Amino acid sequence: MGVIDWHPIAVAAVMIAMDMLTGFAGAAKDHAIESGKMRAGLWHKAGFFGLIALAAVWEVGSVWLNAETAGAGVSVPEIPAVGAVCTFVVATEVVSILENLCVLNPDIASLPVVKRLKPHEPERPGIAVEVEEDETLPKGA
């Protein structure tokens, strides 16, 4: 380890681009292009690239830290983090691309592998995060 393999990153980047293109094409077909949804989608993709960057830093950092602390008896696990994160990103994008392709060609929705996918419900968020305000801090802090 130590040198990041760029192949998984390239595959993830291509899948992200394909999702964006097929999503835009589906929105254009339905005459539903909305800049707000496009911005939200871009932030979502930026999060994926942030995860990939974090995994890359972990992989390189673990090698460097372990080299520095070799005699101390402490080590950071060296895991294939980039490959794992890129696999997650690719799997997520495959599902999204299939959903977009169903918008472009409804016949695709009848394929056995696509029928097994759970339909996306944008109105029902999967995770909700709330932040409580601290009364001791000034407003906006």
Rosetta blueprint (number, residue, H / E / L):
1 M L
2 G L
3 V L
4 I L
5 D L
6 W H
7 H H
8 P H
9 I H
10 A H
11 V H
12 A H
13 A H
14 V H
15 M H
16 I H
17 A H
18 M H
19 D H
20 M H
21 L H
22 T H
23 G H
24 F H
25 A H
26 G H
27 A H
28 A H
29 K H
30 D L
31 H L
32 A L
33 I L
34 E L
35 S H
36 G H
37 K H
38 M H
39 R H
40 A H
41 G H
42 L H
43 W H
44 H H
45 K H
46 A H
47 G H
48 F H
49 F H
50 G H
51 L H
52 I H
53 A H
54 L H
55 A H
56 A H
57 V H
58 W H
59 E H
60 V H
61 G H
62 S H
63 V H
64 W H
65 L H
66 N H
67 A H
68 E H
69 T L
70 A H
71 G H
72 A H
73 G L
74 V L
75 S L
76 V L
77 P L
78 E L
79 I L
80 P L
81 A H
82 V H
83 G H
84 A H
85 V H
86 C H
87 T H
88 F H
89 V H
90 V H
91 A H
92 T H
93 E H
94 V H
95 V H
96 S H
97 I H
98 L H
99 E H
100 N H
101 L H
102 C H
103 V H
104 L H
105 N L
106 P H
107 D H
108 I H
109 A H
110 S H
111 L L
112 P H
113 V H
114 V H
115 K H
116 R L
117 L L
118 K L
119 P L
120 H L
121 E L
122 P L
123 E L
124 R L
125 P L
126 G L
127 I L
128 A L
129 V L
130 E L
131 V L
132 E L
133 E L
134 D L
135 E L
136 T L
137 L L
138 P L
139 K L
140 G L
141 A L
